[in-house]
Amino acid sequence: MKRYLTCLFSLSLLLSISVRAQTITDSNLPVFIITTDGGAAINDNPRVLASLKIIFRGPGQRNYLTDQNNPLYLNYNGRIDIEIRGSSSQVTNKKNYGFTTRMADNITNNNVSLLNMPEENDWILNGMVFDPAFIRDYLCYNLSRQIGEYASRTEYCELIINGEYKGLYLLQEKIKADDNRVDITKISRNDNQIPDITGGYITKADKTTGGDPVAWNMRSWSGDIVDFIHELPKPENVTPFQDLYIHSQFLDLQVKTANQDVSISGGFPSVIDIPSFIDYILISELGSNADAYQYSTYFHKDRNGKLRAGPIWDNDLTFGNDLFFWGLNRSNANVWQLSDGDNEGARFWRDLILNNKFRCYLAKRWNDLIQPGQPFNQEVISAFIDRTAAVIAEGVTRDNERWLNNGNLQRNIIDIKTWLGNRIPWITSNLGTYDQCENVDLPPLIISKIMYHPAISVEYPDEDKMEYLEITNNGDQTVDLGGIYFAGTGFVFQFPVNSSIEPFSSLILAGNYQIFRSKYGFAPYGQFTRNLSNKTENLVLADAFGNIIDNVCYLDTMPWPDADGNGYYLKLIDPGLDNNNPSNWIASNSILTSVENPDATESLNVYPNPADDMLMINADFEIKSVRVLDIYGRSVLFQRINSGRYELNVKQLLKGIYFLEIGSTAKTYFRKVIVQ
């Protein structure tokens, strides 16, 4: 009998699905059909098992319910578990959903690509329940990606659950650590010492829904409490040491911003990735997001990396929209959301914008983004809104009929564009000038060699550990490297304070210090964290305030030379050439020699490395002093010597990576050491 009823149910779906005086037989958008096991209701908790079919013929094609059993047009046909998600949105009749794609055993995660998004298993169906225009989240996420920050990928669809039409939805990626989402290391419970304890983390300021405990709280400028919650590691997995470490990063930021400390060595530029905080503020203020800074405000930090703001999330109360039925009207065109007296978030946000140097870079970035053809230009945004409205108009009509709304899409779109016409000029006039940071002198540092996919061998079977980069000083002056780092995510390295590179010389950064030294016979300058992509990587070398010194985006395909796993590396023909032009690179297998190390002509030996007891330092010159720096450039040990030989006791140091600053009469040398 159960099988017979299932067949009848499927037959009714094949014909059409009718609810509340409307019928859907086809759509210009993908159609999601969810059938829960036994017709079970979907609740907030626990999740229920179900089957999901996604009808999708391709971009620009119509999708028919009669195709739900045609494998040619099913983007997905498999198992999921699903729940209602959200906080305030749970009071509405239309619900938001979270689901995980599962294997047939209903337990194992099934990493799949849905609607051409990168493969994963955790997904969101956003009902846009508070947005009468159905466009605000979609617009903000797209704008964030256009300005170079990750935001959840999004695709519109229409949803049917257990034969009932649920309306227009936005499929989007859940925020989580993944190479194609928040690209950071996944920290484990065993990562409790330097450097492993430094990341990766995802932390949010938010409401405490779903039972997640508050990790700590901070105060806003007006004294309101802001709750912070662990997202990675999960609250049930975080160790006391990890909780203490990531909390300390926020406390450090709070102290440094309150003191208006902009020094590279010890100020807030040493703690945070400034461009990510600037981008977060600008996209939140562009839409005047009433929740920004206080709720749904994410931060992330990679191993050995800086604290970064984002990704953005939950941007429905924007562009003049708010919870009007609760008497709220906060998304106004003439206020700063981080200083309007409501939902201001932790006080470091306002302390940042009150800092003249930070505000200068904020104004500079804003004025770059509103130029003709740029993402925040009003004409560009308006055109994007119009294109999107044309795509969703059919689904909006059905959704309004389903939920008995009296919304007018055309009127709502006009209101958003009119609001933007007031908001963009207001921000421009209230940010001030950026004269003091417009023309910054940047050092002539060039990324000149890239070994992104080494060939493996019996002796060296791990390709990731043989990767390396070369950086060349293409100028006639010594360059202070302090605070210079690789911006973005996925590739992490920051030069310690007081490090430098001499004129017309080069240095090597390696994926693994010991293996590089073993393979090439000399020590690299430093070891980076994470790995270079075997396909494409955008390498952005920046100063402490995010000014781009050099930027190379290589590919493993033409027209880039072939250096993909064949024993060759990319070599810039001449450091004076544009290194973003593939024609200026060759694939080379020339043997690296120590003469490319700026200190190689001097006799200076540091051994054993790694060390667990005594570290020997021998030189053919008189060593005046030795300073030990941790990975953040902080001095942990200093000794005056006046000798060519010194035995350094490292027993007192915690296990981890350190830099030796070895001073002589003529110059200062840097060596990286590992204490184990």
N, C-alpha and C positions, 0 to 999 in steps of 0.2 A: 504493500500500500504506500509506503514512504517513497519508493522509487517512482511509482505512478504519479504521486502528487508532485514530485520534483520535475517530472517530464511535463506535466500540465503547466507548472510555473514557468519553465523555460519557454514553452510554446507561447505563453502570454507575453513574454518579453520579446519574442521574435516579432510579434505583430506590432506592439506599441506599449508604452507605459503611460497611463493616464492617472493623474492625481489633481484634485482641486481644480477641475474645469480646464485643464490644459493637457496637451498631448505632446510628447516628444518622440519623433521617429528618426530624426537625424539632426546633425549639428555641424557647424563649421569648425567646432572645437573638438578635441578628443573627448570621448565619453568613458567615464569610469563606472563600472557596474560591480557593486560589492554585494555578496550574498553571505550573510553570517550563517554559521552552522546551526541548523535547527531553527533559523529565523530569530536567533537571540537578539535582544536589544543591546545596543552599544552604550556603555556607561563610562564614567570617568575612570573607574577602577573596579575590578580587574579588566584586563584586555580580554576580548573574545576572538575566537578563531573565525576566519572567513575566507572566501575565495574572491579574487579580484580579476576582472577582465578590463583591459584598456583597449578600446576601439580607436585606432589611429591609422588612417591611410597615408598620412604624410602632410607636410606643410601645404596649406592652401587647398586641401582636399576636404570634401564633405565626408562625414563619418555616419554610418547608418547602423541602427540597432540590429538590423538583420544580418550584420557581419559579426555578431558576437560569438559565433561558432565557426568562423572562417579564420584559420590560422594565418592566412596572408595579411590580415588586417588587425591582428591582435598584437599590440605592443607589449602586453604582459598578460599571461594567463596562468595564475598560480595562487599559492597560499599566502595569507597575511594574518597578523593579529592586529587588532584595532581598538582604539579607545577615544573617548571625548577628551579634548585638551583645552587649555585656556583658563583664565581667571575670571575677569569681569564678563567675558563673552559667554560664560555658562548660563547667565540669566536669560539669554535670548533663545527663541524657539529654534532658529537655525544654529547648528553647532559646528565647531571646528574639530578636526580629527587628526590623530597621529597614528601612523601604522608602520609596521615592520614587515618587509617581504621575507617569507620563510620558505625553506625547502619542504618537500612533501611530508617530512616527519613532524612538521609543525613546531619544530624546536630550533633547528639550525638556521642561522641567518643566510639569506639568499641575496648576495650582492648582484644587483642588476641595474641596467640603464633604463630609466623610465623617460620617455619622450626626449630621448637623445641627451639626457643629463648623464654625468659620469656615474659609474657603477657605485651603488651603496645599498644599504638595507633600511635606513631610517628616513621616513618621509612625513610631510605635513600636508593636510588638505585644509587650506585656509578659506573659511567661508566669507571673509571680509564683512563680518556682521555689523560692524560699526561704521562702515564706509559706504554712503549712498551712491558714490561714483564708481565703486569697485576698482579703483585704479591706484590708490595712494601707496599701498605696499609695493605693488608692481613697479610703480614709477621710482620709488626711493631705492629699491634693490638694484634696479637697472642703472640708476645714476651712480650708485656706489661703485658698481663694477666699471662703469665708464671712466671714473676718475682714478682707477687703479687699485681699489680696495676690494677684497672678497666680500660678497654678500650672497645670500641664498639664491640659487638659480630658480627661476619661476616659469611656469607655463599654465595658462588658463585651461579649464576643462569644465565639463558638466557632470554632475554626480547623481547616481541612482543607487539607493540602498534598499535591499529586499523588496524590489519592485516599486519603490516610491521615489519619485523625482525630488532631489534635495536642492537643486539650484546650481548657480555658477560658483565655481571654486578656483582656487589658485594652488596648484601642486608646487610645493617648494621643498628645498633641502632643509633638514633639521641641522641646527648648529652642532657640530661635533668635530673632533680631531680626525682629519683625513687628508691625504695628499691633495685631493681636489676640493676640499672644503676649508676648514681652518688648518692650515698646513703647519702643524707643530708636532713634536714628538709626543707619543702617548706615554705618560708617566705611569709607573707601576708602584705597587706597595713597597717594593724593595729599593726604590730610588730615594735614599735618605741621606746621602752624603754628596758633597761637592765633587764633580759638577752635575751629577745626575739629578739632584734635588732641585736644580735651577729650572727644570721644565720637563714637559710642557704643561701649562695650566690654562684652563678656561674658567673665568670667574665672572659672576654677574651681580649687579645691583638690581634687586627685584623684590616682588611680593613673595611671600613664603607659601605658595600653593603646592599641592601635591605632596605635602608632608616633608619637604626638604628643610632641614634645620638651618638656622642662620649661623654662618661661620663666624662672623664678627659684624659689628656695625661701626659707622663713622657719622660724623655730624656735618650738616650743611652749614652754610654761612649764617643762616637764621636759627641754627640749633636743632633743626629737625633730625630725626634718626634715619639713616640710610642703611638698609640691610644688605649684606653681601653673602652670596651663596656659592658654594663650590659646584661647578659643572664638570670639570675634569681636574683632578680625580672626582668621582662621584662622592657625595657626602659619606656614604657608608664605607668607602675605600680609602679616603684620605688618612694619612698617618699624622700624628701630632707634630712631627718634624716638618712635614710638607705644609700643614696648616700654618705653622709658625713662619715658615720661609715666605710663602706667598703673601701672607698678611703683612710681613715686614716690608715687602716691596711697596705696598700701598701706604704704610705708615711713613716710609722713607720719602715717598712722593709728597705726602701731606706736609712733612716738615720742610722739605726743600722748596716747595711752592709757597708755603707760608712765609719763608725767609726770603723769597724772591731770589733764590740762588741760581744763577744761570751759568755757573762755572762748568767747564767740561769735565774737570776732575771730580767734583763732588756735588754739583748742582743737579737740578731735575733733568737736564739733557743726558746725564749719565744713567738715569733710571728709565726714562720713557723714550719710545720711538715717536719723536715729535710730529712727523708728518701724519701718522695714523691718528693722533689726538686732534690735529688740525682738521683732517678730513671728517672725523666723527662730529666735531663741533659744527662744521660748515653744512654738512648734509642735514644735521638735526635742526640747525637754525634756518636753513633754506625753507624747510617745511614748517618751522615753528612747532616742532614735535612736543606735545604737552606731556609726554611720558619720558622724554629723553633725560638722561643723567640719573634719574631716580629709579625708574623701572625698565625692565627689558634692556638694560645697559650692560653690554658684554665687554670683557677685556680678555686678552690672551697673551701668553708669554712662552716662547720657545726655550729649549735648553740653551743656556749660555747667552740668551738673547735679552733684549729689552722688553719692558712691559708695553703692550700695544693696546690701543682702544679699538673696539669693534669685535665682531661685525655688527652692523646695525640690525635691529630687529623690532618688529611690531610698530610700524609707522602709519597706523590708520588714523590716529588723532593728529593730523597734519593738514597743512594748506587750508586753514580756516575751519576744520572739522573738530568737533569735540563731543563729549557725552551730554548733549543738550538736554536730553530727557531727565538727566540728574541735576540740571541747573548749572552745568559747567560750560564755560566759554573761554578757553585759555589759549587756543592756537591763533594768536593775533599777529598781524603783520608789522606791528610797531613795538615789539618787546624782544628782549633776549630771554630765551627760556632758561638759561643758566643763572639768571639774576632777576627773575620776575616775582620772587617771593613764594613760589609754589613748585614743588617737584624739582628743586634746583640740583639735587644730587650732592655728593660729597664736596666739601668746600674747595678741594684742589682744582675743581673745574673753574670756579670763579677766580681763584688765585692765579691760574694760568692766563686767563684772558686779561687780568689786571696787570700782568707783567708786560712791560713795554716791548721787550724783544720778541716774546712769543706772539703778542698781538700784531707786531710788524709782519711776522711771517704769516700769520692768519690773514691779514689784509692782502698781502701779496698773493697768496694762494687763491683767495676769493676773486681778486681782480683778474687773475689769469683765467679762472674758470668761467667768468661771465663774458669773455670776449666772443666776437662772432664765430660761430662754428664750434664753440666749446660747450661741454655738457650742461653748465649752469646758465648759459645764455637763454634769455626768455623765449626767443624765437625757436631755438632748438628744442627746448622743453615743450613748448606749445605744439610743435609739429609731432613730437613723440606722443603726446597726449592724444592728439587727433587720430593718429594711426592706431593707437591702442583702442580708443573708443569705437572705431569702425569695426575692429575685430570682435569686441565683446558685446556689441549692441544687441545682437540676437539673443545671447545668453542672459543679458541683463533684463530684457523684456520677460523672458520665461521665469527668471528668478523673482522679479517683482510680482508676477501673477501668482507664483507658488506661495510666497510669503505675505501676499496681500499688501504689498508696499505701494505707495503712490509716487515712487521716485521718477524723476525725469532726467535721463542720462545727459541729454543735451544741455539742460539748464545747469546740472551739476558740473559739467565740464567747463562751461562758460564761467561759473563762479570760481573755479580753481584758477583759471587763467587770469581772471580779473584780480584775484587775490595776489597772484604772483607779480602782477604789474605794480602792486604797491610794495610787496615784500622785498624784491630784489633791489630797488633804489634805496629803500630804508636801510638795509644792511650795508650797502655800499657807502652811504653817507655817514653811517654811525661807526664803521670800523676804523676810519681814519686813514692816514697816509702810510706808505710803506717805503719811503725814500731811504731810510737807514739800512734796509736789508735788500734793496733792489739789485745792487751791483756788488756782489760779494766776490772777493778775490779767492779763487780756488786753486789748489795745487795741481800741477801738470801730471797727475798720476794716471797711468794707462794700464788697463788689463791687456796683457800682451801674449799670454799663453793660456790655453785651457785644455786640460786633459780630463774630459768629462766621461769617457767610456773606455777605460784601459782594457787591453787584452789580458786575459788570464793565462796562467801557466801552472805547472805542478808546484813550483816554488811559491808562487803568489796567486792563490786561487780566488781571493776575494777582490773583485774589481773595484768596489766602492772605496776600499782602503788605499788604493793606488792613485786616486784622483789628486789633481793639484791645479793651482792657478799661479800665474806669475803676474806681478804688478811691477811696472817700471816707472821710475821718476824721470820724466822726459824734460827736466829743467836743470838749470845750472846752479840751483840753490838747494840746500838740505831742506827736506820737508818734515815738519812736525806731524807725526801720524796720530797723535793723541786724540781719541774720540771718533776717529774715522771708522766707519763700519759699513757692513752690507745691509741695506735697508730691505724691508719686505719680509717675507717668510720663506722657509724652505732651505735657506743657506745662511749660516750664522757665523760671523766673525767680527770682532771689534778689537781694534788696536789699543793696547794699553797706553795710559798716560805716560808721557816722556819718551815714547818710542819715536824713532825717526828713520828716514831713508836718505842716503847721500845722493848728490847730483848724478844723473845719467847712470844710475845703478838699478838693480832689480832685486826682488825678494820673492820667495816661494811660500805659498800657503798650501798645506797638504791635507788630504783626508785622514791620514794616519801618520803621526810623527815618526814612530819607530820603523814602520814598514818603508816609508819613503827613504829614511836614512840607510836602511839595509839595502834597498834596491839601487839607490843612486850614489851612495858613498859620502854624502854630506847631509847635514841637518837642514830641514826647512826652517823658515822664519817662525812659522806657527802652524797650528792645526785648527781647521775649521770644524764646525759642528753640522750634522746632517750631511747630505751628499748632493752632488751635481746630478741633474737629470740626464738620462741617456737620450732624451728626445729634444727638449728645449728648456732653457732657463733664462730668466731675465735677471742679470747680475747688475745690481745698482750699488755703486760705491758712493757713499755720501759722507758729509761732515756731520758733526753732532747735532746740527739743527736741520738736517735733511737736505741741504744744498747738494745737488747731484754733481759729483766730481767726474764720474765715468759711468757709462751704462752700455752694456752689451747684451743683446738677446740672440743667442746662437740657436741653430737648428741642426738636426741630424739629417736633413734633406737638402737637396739642391735649392738655391745656388751655393750653399755652404760647402766647403771642401769635406771630403769623406774622412772623418776621424772617429768613426763609430765602431769601437770594439776591435779595431784592426791593428792596434799597436801604434797608431799615429795620434798626434795631438794637434790642436789648432794653434797656429803660430802667426802672429801679426807680422806682416812683411817689414813694416817700418813703424816705430812708435809715433811718428808724425802724421800717420794716415788715420782716416776715420775708421775706428774699429767696429762700427756698426754696419759697415759695408762688407758683405761676404767676399767681394773680389779682392779685398786687402788682406785676406788671410790665406794661408796655405796649410795643407796637411803635412806635418813633419814627423819624422822618427829619429831626428838627431838626438844624440845622447846628451842629457843634461849634465852640466859640469858645475863644480862649486864656484867657478869664477863669476857665476851669475849671482852669487850671494855677496852682498856688499861688504861683509866682514871676512870673506874667505881668504884675502891676502894676508890677514893677520893670523898669527899662531895663538889660538885660544881654544883650549879644550876643557869641556865640562863633562865629567863622568863619575860614576855610572849613571845612566839615564834610561829608565826610571831608577830612582834611588829610594832606599828605605832607612838608611842610617847616616852615612857620611857622603857628602857630595864634594868631589875634588875639582878645583878650579886651577888650571895651569895656563900661564901666558908667557910670551917672550918679551913682555913689557911689564912695567910696575903697575899693579892693580891698586888703585887708590881706595876704592870702596865697593861694597856689594850690597845691593838692596833687593829684597824678595818682594814681588808684587803678586797679589792674587789675580784671578781672571777678570776682576773688575777694576784693576789698576790701583788697588789700595795697598799701601805699604804695610807688610806684616813683619818685616825683619830688616835691620840695617846694621852694617858693620864696616868700620874703617880698617884698612888693611896695610897699605904701603909695602906690598910684597908681590912677587910674581907667582906665588903659590898660596892657596888657602883651602882649608878643609872646613866645609860648611856642615854643621850638624842639623839635619832635617827631621830628627825624631820628634821635635816639638810641633811640627806642622801637621795639619790634617791632611788626609789623603786627597790628592787632586792635582790640578795643573797650576803651575806658577811660572812667572817670568823673572829671570835674573837681570838686574840692571847693574852691569859691571862697568865701573868708571875708571878711566885712566886720565893721564894729563891731557892727552890730545882729543879723546872722544869717549862716547858712551856706547857700550855694546849690549845687546839684548840676546838672551838665550832662553828658550822654553824648556822647562824641566817638569818631570812627573814624579810626584812623591807617592809611593805605594806602601 
